[in-house]
Amino acid sequence: MLLDVVVRLDEPIVDDTDTYGHVHVGGGGQAANVAAWVVELGGTARVVSKRAEDAAGRLLADELQRRGVDLAGPFAAGSTGAVVSIATSDGRRTMLSDRGISPQLSEHELDPAWFAGCEWLHVAGYSLTRSPLREAALAAVGHARDAGAQISLDVSSTTAARAAGLDVFRRACEALGASIAFATEDERDVVGKLGIDTWVVKRGARGCAVENGSARVEHAAVPVDVVDATGAGDAFAAGYLLRGPELALNAAARCVATMGAMP
């Protein structure tokens, strides 16, 4: 759970003076975004996360609970993370991230009851880049499998994967035993196939491609005027896990048509 500050620029940034645009502040973080979209699209969702009891943390918790997302995880001293997403009129976005207390979740803090009734455990690649969160994510997979869940992975970020060390990151991804992996073309090329059967490749305005073994099926994007691409991949993953590529592409189109990562 992170605080999202989305800045949509009206013009290129100019050094040492003002640059004008539009700002949206709200809930964010990959896991929280996916959960919010799952609920919006008719499913149920829970976010497992370490949480700070600061003002931003309380704001995020209130927003997610209003959206119908269940929250689980320990509280601790520290600060809630934030992401500043700078969006340009051509649909591109750059994110400046401070993950706050989130990476401090450890495996001994998990409660197996949090995973009861789970159908899919969706793991953000960000969770596999640092200890102790990496070990907590792998332990969560064990609890979820015990509850009968399948595992999905979003590679999340080439920068984060490289910063963690590609070999370390790849081993952690493989240890998940995911049924499905979501990635952009760049992310998939960087990490490789990882022994995962089904890859859902997010291609932005070109839609997506679903790859299974030697089979590849491409799906066109839903035409839309792009306002802000922040969170579009998370909306896409939520729709795909619920009902496949058609709902995924419609959810992504809804997301990019407005500012902010959540519905």
Order of alpha helices (4+ residues) and beta strands (2+ residues): beta-beta-alpha-beta-beta-alpha-beta-beta-beta-beta-beta-alpha-beta-alpha-alpha-beta-alpha-beta-beta-beta-alpha-alpha
